[in-house]
Amino acid sequence: MANKVNWFPGHMAKTLAQMSKEIKNVDMVIYVLDARAPLSCLNPKFDDLCENKPILYVINKADLADDSVSLYVKNMLAQKDNCDCILLNSTQSGTSKIIEPIMKKLCEKKIQKYEKKELNIPLRAMVIGVPNCGKSTLINNMCGIKKTKTGDKAGVTRGKQWVALKNGFEILDTPGTLWPNLEDQDVAKKLCLLGSIRDEIVDMNDLSLYLVSIVQKYYPTLLQQRYGIVLGEDSISTLDNIAQKKHFLVKGGDIDYDRTCAMIIDDFRKARFGKISLDQVRNV
């Protein structure tokens, strides 16, 4: 992208400060990642925050991502001390049946301690993640009813929300949070494509070219099937071929790049290409 992408509004700084206080009152952390770019969703500011707390990584929206990439990341994160990791589509019913046993396993020592002392104290978990990764949808599914606000863009959850579950846990939903300086612009672009960064601050045409370059390199067949085109030598020529095929032209026969690029990004976000992962870490 021509300009460096960085987005860290004031409410995120306040959220990090609040989370630093609340973490002392929770027994574990549920760390939600978007399966389409799970490693790019790992917030370095959360490393110190989660220190010494059991962590359940939830690689969410797994139905939209490349299975081999998701499995590779799952196995990698599950190997960390005092952690576990699952692949999930949090919009499907029955989410709580998958997560609850793992939560109890991670908090087993605390549960045994309370039972030994005959204490009826609810266990607490904090749900964290970048904007638009599906935290609130996950919590609503675990509750069985809609208790938290959801949306398909960044910045929907703006304050902390405690929610009681039937399994004896209390869950704290937190606003999606990035980090102050997005030095790695590949990570920044991927977060833009996931909708974790507001579209208004991004050059969407440059972002579309970046997306095409990834899909053309790792999933060329999906790109050809979606648009019925011959791939170009680079992302620009491929984008031109897509525009020509769709007849997205302006007066004079020039390509309507705004319309073409908007369509390509929308197709990715709505999984019209198929299962694609932006983070390429497969052990191949």
PyRosetta script that sets phi, psi and omega in degrees:
from pyrosetta import init, pose_from_sequence

init()
pose = pose_from_sequence("MANKVNWFPGHMAKTLAQMSKEIKNVDMVIYVLDARAPLSCLNPKFDDLCENKPILYVINKADLADDSVSLYVKNMLAQKDNCDCILLNSTQSGTSKIIEPIMKKLCEKKIQKYEKKELNIPLRAMVIGVPNCGKSTLINNMCGIKKTKTGDKAGVTRGKQWVALKNGFEILDTPGTLWPNLEDQDVAKKLCLLGSIRDEIVDMNDLSLYLVSIVQKYYPTLLQQRYGIVLGEDSISTLDNIAQKKHFLVKGGDIDYDRTCAMIIDDFRKARFGKISLDQVRNV")
pose.set_psi(1, 148.4)
pose.set_omega(1, -176.8)
pose.set_phi(2, -65.2)
pose.set_psi(2, -43.3)
pose.set_omega(2, -179.5)
pose.set_phi(3, -108.2)
pose.set_psi(3, 145.5)
pose.set_omega(3, -179.9)
pose.set_phi(4, -66.4)
pose.set_psi(4, 133.4)
pose.set_omega(4, 179.4)
pose.set_phi(5, -91.1)
pose.set_psi(5, 124.5)
pose.set_omega(5, 175.8)
pose.set_phi(6, -151.7)
pose.set_psi(6, 129.6)
pose.set_omega(6, -178.7)
pose.set_phi(7, -142.8)
pose.set_psi(7, 110.4)
pose.set_omega(7, 179.3)
pose.set_phi(8, -146.7)
pose.set_psi(8, 74.0)
pose.set_omega(8, -178.7)
pose.set_phi(9, -64.6)
pose.set_psi(9, 164.0)
pose.set_omega(9, -174.4)
pose.set_phi(10, -56.2)
pose.set_psi(10, -35.5)
pose.set_omega(10, -177.2)
pose.set_phi(11, -66.3)
pose.set_psi(11, -23.9)
pose.set_omega(11, 178.1)
pose.set_phi(12, -72.5)
pose.set_psi(12, -37.5)
pose.set_omega(12, 176.4)
pose.set_phi(13, -62.8)
pose.set_psi(13, -41.6)
pose.set_omega(13, 178.0)
pose.set_phi(14, -65.3)
pose.set_psi(14, -38.7)
pose.set_omega(14, 179.7)
pose.set_phi(15, -62.5)
pose.set_psi(15, -45.0)
pose.set_omega(15, 178.8)
pose.set_phi(16, -60.2)
pose.set_psi(16, -39.3)
pose.set_omega(16, 178.2)
pose.set_phi(17, -65.5)
pose.set_psi(17, -42.0)
pose.set_omega(17, 178.6)
pose.set_phi(18, -65.5)
pose.set_psi(18, -41.0)
pose.set_omega(18, -179.8)
pose.set_phi(19, -64.2)
pose.set_psi(19, -36.5)
pose.set_omega(19, 178.8)
pose.set_phi(20, -62.4)
pose.set_psi(20, -31.9)
pose.set_omega(20, 177.3)
pose.set_phi(21, -78.7)
pose.set_psi(21, -44.0)
pose.set_omega(21, -175.4)
pose.set_phi(22, -70.6)
pose.set_psi(22, -27.5)
pose.set_omega(22, -175.9)
pose.set_phi(23, -59.4)
pose.set_psi(23, -27.3)
pose.set_omega(23, 179.3)
pose.set_phi(24, -67.9)
pose.set_psi(24, -20.8)
pose.set_omega(24, -175.5)
pose.set_phi(25, -101.5)
pose.set_psi(25, 5.8)
pose.set_omega(25, -178.8)
pose.set_phi(26, -113.8)
pose.set_psi(26, 156.9)
pose.set_omega(26, -177.9)
pose.set_phi(27, -96.8)
pose.set_psi(27, -20.7)
pose.set_omega(27, -179.6)
pose.set_phi(28, -158.9)
pose.set_psi(28, 170.9)
pose.set_omega(28, -179.9)
pose.set_phi(29, -125.3)
pose.set_psi(29, 134.7)
pose.set_omega(29, 170.8)
pose.set_phi(30, -105.4)
pose.set_psi(30, 112.5)
pose.set_omega(30, -171.3)
pose.set_phi(31, -106.2)
pose.set_psi(31, 105.7)
pose.set_omega(31, -173.9)
pose.set_phi(32, -92.1)
pose.set_psi(32, 129.6)
pose.set_omega(32, 179.9)
pose.set_phi(33, -124.0)
pose.set_psi(33, 144.9)
pose.set_omega(33, 175.3)
pose.set_phi(34, -81.6)
pose.set_psi(34, 121.9)
pose.set_omega(34, -174.3)
pose.set_phi(35, -61.4)
pose.set_psi(35, -21.6)
pose.set_omega(35, -178.7)
pose.set_phi(36, -73.6)
pose.set_psi(36, -17.2)
pose.set_omega(36, 175.1)
pose.set_phi(37, -160.3)
pose.set_psi(37, 63.8)
pose.set_omega(37, -171.3)
pose.set_phi(38, -63.6)
pose.set_psi(38, -39.1)
pose.set_omega(38, -179.2)
pose.set_phi(39, -71.4)
pose.set_psi(39, -33.2)
pose.set_omega(39, 177.0)
pose.set_phi(40, -69.2)
pose.set_psi(40, -19.0)
pose.set_omega(40, 178.9)
pose.set_phi(41, -85.9)
pose.set_psi(41, -3.5)
pose.set_omega(41, 179.7)
pose.set_phi(42, -78.1)
pose.set_psi(42, 111.5)
pose.set_omega(42, -177.1)
pose.set_phi(43, -83.9)
pose.set_psi(43, 116.1)
pose.set_omega(43, -178.8)
pose.set_phi(44, -61.2)
pose.set_psi(44, -22.8)
pose.set_omega(44, 178.2)
pose.set_phi(45, -71.0)
pose.set_psi(45, -18.0)
pose.set_omega(45, 179.8)
pose.set_phi(46, -82.2)
pose.set_psi(46, -13.7)
pose.set_omega(46, -176.5)
pose.set_phi(47, -60.4)
pose.set_psi(47, -52.1)
pose.set_omega(47, 178.8)
pose.set_phi(48, -69.7)
pose.set_psi(48, -35.7)
pose.set_omega(48, -178.4)
pose.set_phi(49, -59.3)
pose.set_psi(49, -42.8)
pose.set_omega(49, -174.0)
pose.set_phi(50, -91.0)
pose.set_psi(50, 3.1)
pose.set_omega(50, -174.8)
pose.set_phi(51, -54.8)
pose.set_psi(51, 130.3)
pose.set_omega(51, 177.2)
pose.set_phi(52, 71.7)
pose.set_psi(52, 6.9)
pose.set_omega(52, 176.4)
pose.set_phi(53, -102.8)
pose.set_psi(53, 139.6)
pose.set_omega(53, 172.8)
pose.set_phi(54, -60.4)
pose.set_psi(54, 139.4)
pose.set_omega(54, -177.7)
pose.set_phi(55, -126.1)
pose.set_psi(55, 129.6)
pose.set_omega(55, 169.2)
pose.set_phi(56, -106.5)
pose.set_psi(56, 110.1)
pose.set_omega(56, 175.1)
pose.set_phi(57, -82.0)
pose.set_psi(57, 126.0)
pose.set_omega(57, 176.8)
pose.set_phi(58, -111.4)
pose.set_psi(58, 107.1)
pose.set_omega(58, 176.0)
pose.set_phi(59, -84.2)
pose.set_psi(59, 95.3)
pose.set_omega(59, -171.0)
pose.set_phi(60, -86.0)
pose.set_psi(60, 162.8)
pose.set_omega(60, -179.0)
pose.set_phi(61, 60.9)
pose.set_psi(61, 33.7)
pose.set_omega(61, -177.9)
pose.set_phi(62, -63.1)
pose.set_psi(62, -21.9)
pose.set_omega(62, 178.4)
pose.set_phi(63, -69.8)
pose.set_psi(63, -12.8)
pose.set_omega(63, -178.2)
pose.set_phi(64, -100.7)
pose.set_psi(64, -7.2)
pose.set_omega(64, -169.4)
pose.set_phi(65, -113.6)
pose.set_psi(65, 164.0)
pose.set_omega(65, 176.3)
pose.set_phi(66, -63.9)
pose.set_psi(66, 118.3)
pose.set_omega(66, -174.8)
pose.set_phi(67, -58.3)
pose.set_psi(67, -39.8)
pose.set_omega(67, -176.5)
pose.set_phi(68, -67.0)
pose.set_psi(68, -37.5)
pose.set_omega(68, 177.3)
pose.set_phi(69, -67.8)
pose.set_psi(69, -46.2)
pose.set_omega(69, -178.9)
pose.set_phi(70, -60.1)
pose.set_psi(70, -43.1)
pose.set_omega(70, -179.5)
pose.set_phi(71, -65.5)
pose.set_psi(71, -39.6)
pose.set_omega(71, 178.9)
pose.set_phi(72, -61.2)
pose.set_psi(72, -47.0)
pose.set_omega(72, -179.6)
pose.set_phi(73, -67.3)
pose.set_psi(73, -39.8)
pose.set_omega(73, 178.1)
pose.set_phi(74, -57.3)
pose.set_psi(74, -48.9)
pose.set_omega(74, -179.0)
pose.set_phi(75, -64.3)
pose.set_psi(75, -36.0)
pose.set_omega(75, 180.0)
pose.set_phi(76, -66.3)
pose.set_psi(76, -45.9)
pose.set_omega(76, -178.3)
pose.set_phi(77, -71.8)
pose.set_psi(77, -33.3)
pose.set_omega(77, -179.4)
pose.set_phi(78, -67.4)
pose.set_psi(78, -18.9)
pose.set_omega(78, -179.9)
pose.set_phi(79, -80.4)
pose.set_psi(79, -10.8)
pose.set_omega(79, 179.8)
pose.set_phi(80, -69.9)
pose.set_psi(80, 148.4)
pose.set_omega(80, -178.9)
pose.set_phi(81, -60.9)
pose.set_psi(81, 136.9)
pose.set_omega(81, 174.0)
pose.set_phi(82, 59.5)
pose.set_psi(82, 34.1)
pose.set_omega(82, -177.7)
pose.set_phi(83, -134.7)
pose.set_psi(83, 160.7)
pose.set_omega(83, 169.4)
pose.set_phi(84, -144.7)
pose.set_psi(84, 167.1)
pose.set_omega(84, -176.7)
pose.set_phi(85, -148.6)
pose.set_psi(85, 138.7)
pose.set_omega(85, 177.8)
pose.set_phi(86, -134.0)
pose.set_psi(86, 153.7)
pose.set_omega(86, 172.3)
pose.set_phi(87, -96.9)
pose.set_psi(87, 138.2)
pose.set_omega(87, -171.4)
pose.set_phi(88, -153.2)
pose.set_psi(88, 151.4)
pose.set_omega(88, 165.0)
pose.set_phi(89, -117.3)
pose.set_psi(89, 100.4)
pose.set_omega(89, -170.0)
pose.set_phi(90, -71.2)
pose.set_psi(90, -6.7)
pose.set_omega(90, 176.2)
pose.set_phi(91, -82.2)
pose.set_psi(91, -13.7)
pose.set_omega(91, 179.4)
pose.set_phi(92, -81.5)
pose.set_psi(92, 146.1)
pose.set_omega(92, 177.4)
pose.set_phi(93, -70.9)
pose.set_psi(93, 157.0)
pose.set_omega(93, 178.3)
pose.set_phi(94, 89.3)
pose.set_psi(94, 11.0)
pose.set_omega(94, -179.4)
pose.set_phi(95, -58.6)
pose.set_psi(95, -41.5)
pose.set_omega(95, -176.3)
pose.set_phi(96, -62.9)
pose.set_psi(96, -31.7)
pose.set_omega(96, -179.7)
pose.set_phi(97, -66.4)
pose.set_psi(97, -26.4)
pose.set_omega(97, 179.0)
pose.set_phi(98, -83.3)
pose.set_psi(98, -41.6)
pose.set_omega(98, -172.2)
pose.set_phi(99, -82.6)
pose.set_psi(99, -39.4)
pose.set_omega(99, -172.4)
pose.set_phi(100, -56.9)
pose.set_psi(100, -45.7)
pose.set_omega(100, 179.0)
pose.set_phi(101, -61.2)
pose.set_psi(101, -34.9)
pose.set_omega(101, -180.0)
pose.set_phi(102, -71.6)
pose.set_psi(102, -38.9)
pose.set_omega(102, 176.4)
pose.set_phi(103, -59.5)
pose.set_psi(103, -44.6)
pose.set_omega(103, -179.1)
pose.set_phi(104, -67.4)
pose.set_psi(104, -35.5)
pose.set_omega(104, 178.1)
pose.set_phi(105, -65.8)
pose.set_psi(105, -41.9)
pose.set_omega(105, 179.8)
pose.set_phi(106, -67.8)
pose.set_psi(106, -27.6)
pose.set_omega(106, -179.7)
pose.set_phi(107, -105.6)
pose.set_psi(107, 21.7)
pose.set_omega(107, -173.3)
pose.set_phi(108, -56.9)
pose.set_psi(108, -43.3)
pose.set_omega(108, -178.8)
pose.set_phi(109, -63.5)
pose.set_psi(109, -41.9)
pose.set_omega(109, 179.9)
pose.set_phi(110, -67.1)
pose.set_psi(110, -39.8)
pose.set_omega(110, 178.3)
pose.set_phi(111, -62.6)
pose.set_psi(111, -45.3)
pose.set_omega(111, 178.7)
pose.set_phi(112, -62.8)
pose.set_psi(112, -38.2)
pose.set_omega(112, 179.4)
pose.set_phi(113, -63.2)
pose.set_psi(113, -45.3)
pose.set_omega(113, 179.5)
pose.set_phi(114, -66.1)
pose.set_psi(114, -41.3)
pose.set_omega(114, -179.3)
pose.set_phi(115, -64.7)
pose.set_psi(115, -39.2)
pose.set_omega(115, 179.6)
pose.set_phi(116, -62.4)
pose.set_psi(116, -36.3)
pose.set_omega(116, -179.4)
pose.set_phi(117, -92.9)
pose.set_psi(117, 3.4)
pose.set_omega(117, -179.6)
pose.set_phi(118, 55.5)
pose.set_psi(118, 43.9)
pose.set_omega(118, 179.4)
pose.set_phi(119, -100.6)
pose.set_psi(119, 134.9)
pose.set_omega(119, 178.4)
pose.set_phi(120, -104.9)
pose.set_psi(120, 71.9)
pose.set_omega(120, -177.0)
pose.set_phi(121, -111.5)
pose.set_psi(121, 125.5)
pose.set_omega(121, 179.7)
pose.set_phi(122, -67.3)
pose.set_psi(122, 142.7)
pose.set_omega(122, 173.9)
pose.set_phi(123, -83.1)
pose.set_psi(123, 148.9)
pose.set_omega(123, -175.0)
pose.set_phi(124, -122.3)
pose.set_psi(124, 139.7)
pose.set_omega(124, 178.4)
pose.set_phi(125, -130.9)
pose.set_psi(125, 138.8)
pose.set_omega(125, 175.6)
pose.set_phi(126, -102.2)
pose.set_psi(126, 131.1)
pose.set_omega(126, 178.2)
pose.set_phi(127, -99.5)
pose.set_psi(127, 123.8)
pose.set_omega(127, -177.1)
pose.set_phi(128, -129.5)
pose.set_psi(128, 164.8)
pose.set_omega(128, 178.1)
pose.set_phi(129, 160.3)
pose.set_psi(129, 170.0)
pose.set_omega(129, 177.2)
pose.set_phi(130, -72.5)
pose.set_psi(130, 164.3)
pose.set_omega(130, 177.9)
pose.set_phi(131, -58.0)
pose.set_psi(131, 142.8)
pose.set_omega(131, 171.7)
pose.set_phi(132, 68.9)
pose.set_psi(132, 24.0)
pose.set_omega(132, 178.0)
pose.set_phi(133, -90.1)
pose.set_psi(133, -9.4)
pose.set_omega(133, 175.6)
pose.set_phi(134, 104.4)
pose.set_psi(134, 22.0)
pose.set_omega(134, -178.6)
pose.set_phi(135, -60.8)
pose.set_psi(135, -51.7)
pose.set_omega(135, -176.0)
pose.set_phi(136, -65.9)
pose.set_psi(136, -37.1)
pose.set_omega(136, 176.5)
pose.set_phi(137, -62.2)
pose.set_psi(137, -41.2)
pose.set_omega(137, 177.8)
pose.set_phi(138, -60.7)
pose.set_psi(138, -46.9)
pose.set_omega(138, -178.9)
pose.set_phi(139, -64.5)
pose.set_psi(139, -43.1)
pose.set_omega(139, 178.5)
pose.set_phi(140, -59.9)
pose.set_psi(140, -38.9)
pose.set_omega(140, 179.0)
pose.set_phi(141, -67.6)
pose.set_psi(141, -40.6)
pose.set_omega(141, 178.8)
pose.set_phi(142, -65.3)
pose.set_psi(142, -32.4)
pose.set_omega(142, 179.2)
pose.set_phi(143, -79.0)
pose.set_psi(143, -26.7)
pose.set_omega(143, -177.1)
pose.set_phi(144, 89.0)
pose.set_psi(144, -10.8)
pose.set_omega(144, 176.8)
pose.set_phi(145, -140.3)
pose.set_psi(145, 162.8)
pose.set_omega(145, -178.9)
pose.set_phi(146, -80.5)
pose.set_psi(146, 108.8)
pose.set_omega(146, 179.4)
pose.set_phi(147, -114.4)
pose.set_psi(147, -17.6)
pose.set_omega(147, 179.9)
pose.set_phi(148, -123.9)
pose.set_psi(148, 152.8)
pose.set_omega(148, -177.4)
pose.set_phi(149, -77.9)
pose.set_psi(149, 135.9)
pose.set_omega(149, -179.6)
pose.set_phi(150, -125.9)
pose.set_psi(150, 164.7)
pose.set_omega(150, 178.2)
pose.set_phi(151, -172.1)
pose.set_psi(151, 167.4)
pose.set_omega(151, -177.1)
pose.set_phi(152, -102.4)
pose.set_psi(152, 25.7)
pose.set_omega(152, 176.4)
pose.set_phi(153, -141.2)
pose.set_psi(153, 166.1)
pose.set_omega(153, -176.9)
pose.set_phi(154, -70.7)
pose.set_psi(154, 144.4)
pose.set_omega(154, 170.3)
pose.set_phi(155, 89.1)
pose.set_psi(155, 22.7)
pose.set_omega(155, -179.5)
pose.set_phi(156, -75.8)
pose.set_psi(156, -50.7)
pose.set_omega(156, 177.0)
pose.set_phi(157, -79.0)
pose.set_psi(157, 122.4)
pose.set_omega(157, -175.7)
pose.set_phi(158, -118.9)
pose.set_psi(158, -5.1)
pose.set_omega(158, 179.1)
pose.set_phi(159, -147.9)
pose.set_psi(159, 164.8)
pose.set_omega(159, -177.7)
pose.set_phi(160, -72.6)
pose.set_psi(160, 145.8)
pose.set_omega(160, 179.3)
pose.set_phi(161, -139.8)
pose.set_psi(161, 119.2)
pose.set_omega(161, 175.2)
pose.set_phi(162, -90.5)
pose.set_psi(162, 133.6)
pose.set_omega(162, -179.1)
pose.set_phi(163, -131.6)
pose.set_psi(163, 131.1)
pose.set_omega(163, 179.5)
pose.set_phi(164, -89.1)
pose.set_psi(164, 135.4)
pose.set_omega(164, 176.3)
pose.set_phi(165, -106.2)
pose.set_psi(165, 162.8)
pose.set_omega(165, -178.4)
pose.set_phi(166, -73.6)
pose.set_psi(166, -16.6)
pose.set_omega(166, -175.3)
pose.set_phi(167, -88.1)
pose.set_psi(167, 10.8)
pose.set_omega(167, 178.3)
pose.set_phi(168, 92.8)
pose.set_psi(168, 1.4)
pose.set_omega(168, 177.3)
pose.set_phi(169, -97.7)
pose.set_psi(169, 151.3)
pose.set_omega(169, 166.5)
pose.set_phi(170, -114.5)
pose.set_psi(170, 134.8)
pose.set_omega(170, -174.9)
pose.set_phi(171, -113.1)
pose.set_psi(171, 133.7)
pose.set_omega(171, 175.1)
pose.set_phi(172, -105.6)
pose.set_psi(172, 114.4)
pose.set_omega(172, 174.4)
pose.set_phi(173, -85.7)
pose.set_psi(173, 133.8)
pose.set_omega(173, -179.7)
pose.set_phi(174, -121.9)
pose.set_psi(174, 153.0)
pose.set_omega(174, 177.2)
pose.set_phi(175, -62.6)
pose.set_psi(175, 145.8)
pose.set_omega(175, 176.0)
pose.set_phi(176, -59.6)
pose.set_psi(176, 135.4)
pose.set_omega(176, -172.7)
pose.set_phi(177, -133.6)
pose.set_psi(177, 133.1)
pose.set_omega(177, 173.0)
pose.set_phi(178, -98.9)
pose.set_psi(178, -157.2)
pose.set_omega(178, 179.0)
pose.set_phi(179, -130.5)
pose.set_psi(179, 157.3)
pose.set_omega(179, -168.2)
pose.set_phi(180, -59.5)
pose.set_psi(180, -33.2)
pose.set_omega(180, -174.5)
pose.set_phi(181, -134.6)
pose.set_psi(181, 106.4)
pose.set_omega(181, 179.5)
pose.set_phi(182, -84.8)
pose.set_psi(182, 79.4)
pose.set_omega(182, -177.1)
pose.set_phi(183, -65.5)
pose.set_psi(183, -41.8)
pose.set_omega(183, -179.0)
pose.set_phi(184, -80.0)
pose.set_psi(184, 104.3)
pose.set_omega(184, -175.6)
pose.set_phi(185, -74.2)
pose.set_psi(185, -20.0)
pose.set_omega(185, 171.4)
pose.set_phi(186, -64.4)
pose.set_psi(186, -43.3)
pose.set_omega(186, 176.2)
pose.set_phi(187, -61.9)
pose.set_psi(187, -44.6)
pose.set_omega(187, -179.4)
pose.set_phi(188, -59.7)
pose.set_psi(188, -43.0)
pose.set_omega(188, -180.0)
pose.set_phi(189, -64.8)
pose.set_psi(189, -40.7)
pose.set_omega(189, 179.1)
pose.set_phi(190, -64.9)
pose.set_psi(190, -40.3)
pose.set_omega(190, 177.5)
pose.set_phi(191, -64.8)
pose.set_psi(191, -35.4)
pose.set_omega(191, 175.0)
pose.set_phi(192, -61.6)
pose.set_psi(192, -45.2)
pose.set_omega(192, -178.8)
pose.set_phi(193, -64.6)
pose.set_psi(193, -31.8)
pose.set_omega(193, 178.3)
pose.set_phi(194, -76.0)
pose.set_psi(194, -11.9)
pose.set_omega(194, -176.2)
pose.set_phi(195, 85.1)
pose.set_psi(195, 16.7)
pose.set_omega(195, 178.7)
pose.set_phi(196, -81.5)
pose.set_psi(196, -15.6)
pose.set_omega(196, 177.5)
pose.set_phi(197, -123.2)
pose.set_psi(197, 136.7)
pose.set_omega(197, -175.0)
pose.set_phi(198, -59.9)
pose.set_psi(198, 135.1)
pose.set_omega(198, -179.9)
pose.set_phi(199, -60.4)
pose.set_psi(199, -28.5)
pose.set_omega(199, -173.6)
pose.set_phi(200, -63.0)
pose.set_psi(200, -22.9)
pose.set_omega(200, -177.1)
pose.set_phi(201, -100.7)
pose.set_psi(201, 8.2)
pose.set_omega(201, -172.7)
pose.set_phi(202, -117.0)
pose.set_psi(202, 144.2)
pose.set_omega(202, 169.8)
pose.set_phi(203, -79.9)
pose.set_psi(203, 101.2)
pose.set_omega(203, -172.4)
pose.set_phi(204, -68.1)
pose.set_psi(204, -28.1)
pose.set_omega(204, 178.1)
pose.set_phi(205, -68.5)
pose.set_psi(205, -44.3)
pose.set_omega(205, 176.1)
pose.set_phi(206, -63.4)
pose.set_psi(206, -38.5)
pose.set_omega(206, 179.8)
pose.set_phi(207, -64.0)
pose.set_psi(207, -39.5)
pose.set_omega(207, 178.7)
pose.set_phi(208, -63.7)
pose.set_psi(208, -41.5)
pose.set_omega(208, 177.6)
pose.set_phi(209, -61.9)
pose.set_psi(209, -39.2)
pose.set_omega(209, 177.9)
pose.set_phi(210, -63.1)
pose.set_psi(210, -42.8)
pose.set_omega(210, 178.4)
pose.set_phi(211, -62.8)
pose.set_psi(211, -46.0)
pose.set_omega(211, 179.9)
pose.set_phi(212, -60.0)
pose.set_psi(212, -38.6)
pose.set_omega(212, -179.8)
pose.set_phi(213, -63.0)
pose.set_psi(213, -37.5)
pose.set_omega(213, 178.6)
pose.set_phi(214, -70.1)
pose.set_psi(214, -48.7)
pose.set_omega(214, -177.1)
pose.set_phi(215, -65.1)
pose.set_psi(215, -39.6)
pose.set_omega(215, 179.8)
pose.set_phi(216, -64.6)
pose.set_psi(216, -34.3)
pose.set_omega(216, -178.2)
pose.set_phi(217, -77.9)
pose.set_psi(217, -43.4)
pose.set_omega(217, -171.7)
pose.set_phi(218, -104.6)
pose.set_psi(218, -23.9)
pose.set_omega(218, -177.1)
pose.set_phi(219, -136.4)
pose.set_psi(219, 52.8)
pose.set_omega(219, -174.9)
pose.set_phi(220, -58.9)
pose.set_psi(220, -36.8)
pose.set_omega(220, -178.5)
pose.set_phi(221, -64.1)
pose.set_psi(221, -39.1)
pose.set_omega(221, 179.4)
pose.set_phi(222, -63.3)
pose.set_psi(222, -38.5)
pose.set_omega(222, 179.4)
pose.set_phi(223, -66.8)
pose.set_psi(223, -43.2)
pose.set_omega(223, 178.9)
pose.set_phi(224, -64.5)
pose.set_psi(224, -42.5)
pose.set_omega(224, -178.7)
pose.set_phi(225, -67.6)
pose.set_psi(225, -37.9)
pose.set_omega(225, -177.3)
pose.set_phi(226, -64.9)
pose.set_psi(226, -42.9)
pose.set_omega(226, -172.0)
pose.set_phi(227, -111.9)
pose.set_psi(227, -6.2)
pose.set_omega(227, 179.0)
pose.set_phi(228, 63.3)
pose.set_psi(228, 45.8)
pose.set_omega(228, -174.8)
pose.set_phi(229, -121.7)
pose.set_psi(229, 168.0)
pose.set_omega(229, 166.5)
pose.set_phi(230, -96.2)
pose.set_psi(230, 132.0)
pose.set_omega(230, -178.5)
pose.set_phi(231, -68.2)
pose.set_psi(231, 142.6)
pose.set_omega(231, 176.9)
pose.set_phi(232, -84.2)
pose.set_psi(232, -178.7)
pose.set_omega(232, 179.8)
pose.set_phi(233, -72.7)
pose.set_psi(233, -24.2)
pose.set_omega(233, 178.9)
pose.set_phi(234, -146.9)
pose.set_psi(234, -179.9)
pose.set_omega(234, -175.2)
pose.set_phi(235, -65.9)
pose.set_psi(235, -33.5)
pose.set_omega(235, -179.1)
pose.set_phi(236, -66.9)
pose.set_psi(236, -47.2)
pose.set_omega(236, -179.6)
pose.set_phi(237, -67.6)
pose.set_psi(237, -34.1)
pose.set_omega(237, 175.6)
pose.set_phi(238, -65.4)
pose.set_psi(238, -41.9)
pose.set_omega(238, 177.8)
pose.set_phi(239, -62.5)
pose.set_psi(239, -39.3)
pose.set_omega(239, 176.6)
pose.set_phi(240, -61.4)
pose.set_psi(240, -41.3)
pose.set_omega(240, 179.1)
pose.set_phi(241, -63.3)
pose.set_psi(241, -38.6)
pose.set_omega(241, 178.3)
pose.set_phi(242, -63.8)
pose.set_psi(242, -45.0)
pose.set_omega(242, -179.4)
pose.set_phi(243, -62.4)
pose.set_psi(243, -42.5)
pose.set_omega(243, 179.5)
pose.set_phi(244, -64.2)
pose.set_psi(244, -42.2)
pose.set_omega(244, -179.4)
pose.set_phi(245, -64.1)
pose.set_psi(245, -37.7)
pose.set_omega(245, -179.3)
pose.set_phi(246, -85.7)
pose.set_psi(246, -4.4)
pose.set_omega(246, -177.6)
pose.set_phi(247, 59.4)
pose.set_psi(247, 37.6)
pose.set_omega(247, 176.3)
pose.set_phi(248, -88.3)
pose.set_psi(248, 82.7)
pose.set_omega(248, -175.6)
pose.set_phi(249, -127.1)
pose.set_psi(249, 154.0)
pose.set_omega(249, 175.9)
pose.set_phi(250, -105.5)
pose.set_psi(250, 179.0)
pose.set_omega(250, -178.4)
pose.set_phi(251, -58.1)
pose.set_psi(251, 130.9)
pose.set_omega(251, -177.9)
pose.set_phi(252, 98.4)
pose.set_psi(252, -4.7)
pose.set_omega(252, 177.0)
pose.set_phi(253, 87.3)
pose.set_psi(253, 3.2)
pose.set_omega(253, 176.9)
pose.set_phi(254, -73.8)
pose.set_psi(254, 156.7)
pose.set_omega(254, -177.0)
pose.set_phi(255, -75.5)
pose.set_psi(255, 135.3)
pose.set_omega(255, 174.6)
pose.set_phi(256, -86.1)
pose.set_psi(256, 88.8)
pose.set_omega(256, -175.3)
pose.set_phi(257, -67.5)
pose.set_psi(257, -36.6)
pose.set_omega(257, -179.1)
pose.set_phi(258, -60.1)
pose.set_psi(258, -46.3)
pose.set_omega(258, -178.8)
pose.set_phi(259, -68.1)
pose.set_psi(259, -42.7)
pose.set_omega(259, -178.8)
pose.set_phi(260, -63.9)
pose.set_psi(260, -46.5)
pose.set_omega(260, -177.2)
pose.set_phi(261, -67.4)
pose.set_psi(261, -39.2)
pose.set_omega(261, 177.8)
pose.set_phi(262, -62.1)
pose.set_psi(262, -40.6)
pose.set_omega(262, 179.0)
pose.set_phi(263, -63.5)
pose.set_psi(263, -43.3)
pose.set_omega(263, -177.0)
pose.set_phi(264, -64.1)
pose.set_psi(264, -43.3)
pose.set_omega(264, 179.1)
pose.set_phi(265, -66.4)
pose.set_psi(265, -40.9)
pose.set_omega(265, 178.6)
pose.set_phi(266, -63.9)
pose.set_psi(266, -38.9)
pose.set_omega(266, 178.2)
pose.set_phi(267, -62.9)
pose.set_psi(267, -39.1)
pose.set_omega(267, 177.3)
pose.set_phi(268, -66.1)
pose.set_psi(268, -48.4)
pose.set_omega(268, -175.7)
pose.set_phi(269, -64.6)
pose.set_psi(269, -27.4)
pose.set_omega(269, 179.7)
pose.set_phi(270, -101.4)
pose.set_psi(270, 15.0)
pose.set_omega(270, 173.0)
pose.set_phi(271, 58.7)
pose.set_psi(271, 32.8)
pose.set_omega(271, -179.8)
pose.set_phi(272, -77.6)
pose.set_psi(272, -18.6)
pose.set_omega(272, 175.4)
pose.set_phi(273, -73.9)
pose.set_psi(273, -32.2)
pose.set_omega(273, -168.6)
pose.set_phi(274, 120.5)
pose.set_psi(274, -160.4)
pose.set_omega(274, -174.4)
pose.set_phi(275, -86.6)
pose.set_psi(275, 110.4)
pose.set_omega(275, -175.0)
pose.set_phi(276, -128.3)
pose.set_psi(276, 138.8)
pose.set_omega(276, 174.2)
pose.set_phi(277, -118.7)
pose.set_psi(277, 129.1)
pose.set_omega(277, 179.8)
pose.set_phi(278, -78.7)
pose.set_psi(278, -31.8)
pose.set_omega(278, 175.0)
pose.set_phi(279, -83.3)
pose.set_psi(279, 115.8)
pose.set_omega(279, -178.5)
pose.set_phi(280, -104.2)
pose.set_psi(280, 96.6)
pose.set_omega(280, -177.0)
pose.set_phi(281, -130.2)
pose.set_psi(281, 20.5)
pose.set_omega(281, -177.4)
pose.set_phi(282, -64.5)
pose.set_psi(282, 144.4)
pose.set_omega(282, 179.6)
pose.set_phi(283, -86.9)
pose.set_psi(283, 72.6)
pose.set_omega(283, -176.0)
pose.set_phi(284, -120.9)
pose.dump_pdb("model.pdb")
